[in-house]
Amino acid sequence: MTAQQRTLATQVNRIWWKEAIVYQIYPRSFMDSNGDGIGDLPGILTKLDYLKQLGVDVLWLSPIYRSPNDDNGYDISDYQSIMEEFGTIEDFQRLLREVHQRDMKLVMDLVVNHTSDEHPWFVSAKSSKQSPFRDYYIWRRGIEGREPNNWASFFGGSVWEYDEQSDEYYLHLFSKKQPDLNWENPIVRQEIFAMMNWWLEQGVDGFRMDVINAISKVEGLPDAPGENGLPYQWGGQYFLNGPNVHQWLADMHQHVLGKFDVMTVGETLDVTPAEALLYVGENRAELNMVFQFELMDIDSGSSGKWDAQPWKLSTFKQIFSKWQTELHGAGWNSLYLNNHDQPRLVSRFGDDVEYRVESAKMLATLLHTLQGTPFIYQGEEIGMTNVRFETIAEYRDIETLNHYDESVNRGEDPQKLMQSIYRKGRDNARTPMQWSAEQEAGFTMGTPWIAVNPNYTDINAAQALADDSSIYWYYQRLIQLRKQHPVIVYGGYRLLYPDHEGIYAYLRTLADETLLVLLNFKKEIEVISPWETAGGFPQEILLGNYPEPSEGLDSQVVLRPFEARVYRLR
């Protein structure tokens, strides 16, 4: 047994979900099998071999439950039925079998902060104050002719919707068609745990939990401090990381998760590493990992996500490094740079025009050489980019449409609003997967629910598969590298050149193996002399995103635009 193997056996807690690569599927936009313009479960089934070939281990499906689609499936009207547009429960069961037959796992999206207003629970709750389901949701009377408090919804406006029949308001942190569940009611928690057990008994391999740190609200639901003269204020301090969230997640683990060998990742807004460890600490018995949003806010101004600002690499590195070091040995990271709610990574953090291929590979190298579980969002592996639709009428996302309408009504310039939507809108990630240069990118034989990005004739999976130097095959090599070198999964992390605004460099060390990762985030050539700083000299280059290393002095490394290299040191 080598020193590295002894270290792995005695010092790290080896678990399959730590070593896995996750691929997120947004079913509506992945593959349409029946020509109705909407992706579906049979469509996913036809692409499983493509995903297996890529090398991923886990498929995470964004919600596939029955839903009126006010928020593209994140408004659920029946937790134990499949959305008609996506298929049937039999289609799901077949998909699950086929995933497992390929030695992959399947994770479901769990949306239990809220339901749809068309869920039978809410329909009954709204029908009468005497309904047994009334207390499944959060109802309050108004205060002096206004809403019960001044909290602002994530999607704009108030979190409260007035119900004339009962003269009360119900709480919705998101759309008014997404009423929040009342987790204070133990019967609600029992219902949710029973539903989760049902899915796990079907054979699913875990859950990604939507806004799970919002389920506990502060007692009394007080007003948020006012600022900027706005009628509605950010009240996150009163509904994120609330007083009972950890007790309820511990109960969830006891009654559900702890009975199965599953993977769990919680979407947690506004958490620090210290707060994240309360969710994912290895002694906590709550969740395996969380999605944190500190990095996702790096280019947001004081007015929020639509107030896009330039970002600095030194800040980018500081955020990643903080999470790498503070969770090391105590909890587990998730690694992502885009998803169904975020812009395309190559458009946001790379160069999606001149150096699209190089910068996409460089960013992939970053994610796949850090400690944590990497998440690939569909299309990322072929370098899909943001989209620029000409008119707001072509957009579908409720958050985007609400923002545009409210801002225009306040007198803001529509053209400036479109520029912010081009940069930060959620539909950037939701245009159909670009499978080929055929009509509608090979996604559908009909009219897609949202238009295909016009660049599909140049950027598509068929082209990527035919080119052995493509982004797709680079991802495959990265995934293989990660599986071959436990140091990448379990090793320590040390940042080099923290203040350099062009180079991101770091060491990964486990036992007697040390890797050095060098990443150039600029369009210009960068020259560095890393060996003394790294405390070692190159033994070999394990991976690079250019065909051949550039020449330089023995002590120097010349990094071309968006170049990435992974060295093993001696």
C-alpha positions, 0 to 999 in steps of 0.5 A: 500500500502506498503512502497515498493509499494509507492516507486515504484509508485512515484520514479521509471519509471516502463516500461515493457522492464526494467522488461523483460528477453530477450533470444537471438536466433541465427537462423542459429544454433537454430533448423533446421526443414527441414534437410538442416543443417541450423536452420530456422523460423519453427524450432524456432516455435517448441521451443517456449513452451520451451522458455515460460517455461523458463520464458523469455519475449522477443525473439531477433532474429539475422538477418533473412533478405535476405543475401549472408551470408558473415558475417552470415546474418549481410550483408543484400541484402534485408531488407524486405525479409526473407533469403531463408534458414530461410523460408518465410515472411509467416513463419515469420508472423506465428512465430510472431503470435505464440510468441504474443499468448504466451504473449512474444515479438519479437525483430529484429536485425537492421543492418544499418551501412552497407549493403551487396555489393549484395544489389541493392543499392550498385550494382547500386552505383558501376555500375556508378558514375552517379547512383542515389545510388552512394551517398548511400555509402562512396566513395573516391579517393586514395591519392598518390597511396594508400588508402584514409586513414589508418583505419583498418577494424574490420575484418583485413586489410584496411577499403577501397576496390578499384573499378577499374571501377571508380578508387575510393575506398568504405569504409567498416568497416567490410568485403569488402562485407559489404560497409558502408552506407552514413548516411550523405545522408538524402535520406539514412536516409529516406529509413532506417526509412521507412524500420523500420516503415514497420517492426514495422507495421508488429507487431515486438516489437523493434530492437537490433541495430548493431554497431549503434554508427559507423554510423557517421564518422568524416568529412574528414576521416583523418588518424588515429595516427600511431603506432607499424609500422602497415600499418592500424591503429585503427581509432575508434576515427573517426567513433565511437560516431561521430558528428551526431550520436545523431541527427540521432538517435533523428530523428529516434526516432521522425520518427519511434520509438516514434510512437510505444511501443517498446524496443531498444538496441544499440550495442555501441563500446568503450563507457563510462557510460557518453557517454552511457547516451547520448544514453539512458538518460531518457530525451534523446529520443534516445535508451532504453539501449546499449550493452557496451563492457568494460567488454568484453575487460577484458581479451584482451591484448594490441594487441586486442581480440586475445591477451588473458590475465588473468583477475582479479575479482577486475577489473571485479567488478569495471567495473560492479559497475561503470555501475550500479552506474553511470546509476542508475536513469538516464539511463538503463543497458543491462546485458550480459556475452555472445552472438553470438560474444563472447565466452561461459560465463561458459568457459570464466568466470567460470569453464567449466569442474569440476564446470560447473553446479555450475559456470554457475548458479553462473554467472546467479545469477550475471546477474539476480540480477543486475539492467538492462535488462538481456540477455540470449544467446541460450544454456546459460541456459543449460551450453553450452561451448566453442568448440575446433575444431581440424583444422581451416577448421572446423571453419566458422566465417569470422573474425576468418578465416581472423585472422588465414590467416593473422597471418600465412602469417606473420609467426605466430605459427598456434598452438598458433593461434588455442589456441587463437581461442579456447578462443575467436573465435566467432564460440564458440557461434555459434555451434548448440543448443544442444537439445538432445543426439541424432544424431547432438544433435537433431538440424538437421536430416542432416549435420549441417552448422557447427559441433556440439560441441562433448559434446552434449551427456552430455550437452543438453536440454533434459537432463536439463529438466529431472533434477530438479537441472539443470541449466535450472531450476535454470534459471527459478527460477532466472527469477521468483525471479526477477519478484517477487522482484522489488528491483532487477529491480529497487533498488540501488546497493552497492558493498562490498569487492571491492578488494577481488579477490575471492568474488563478494558481493553487496547489492540491496536496495529499500524502506524497502527491502534489498538483499545481493548477495554473489558470489564465483568466485573461485574453493576454499572455501571462508569464509567471515563475511558479516553482519556488512559490509552489515549493516543487518542480514539474514532474509532468503535465497531466492536462492542458487546454492547448495542444502543446505547452508554450515555450519559456525559460526553465523557471518561467511558464508562459500562459496563453489566453485562457490557458489551463495547465495541471502539473504533477510536482516532484 
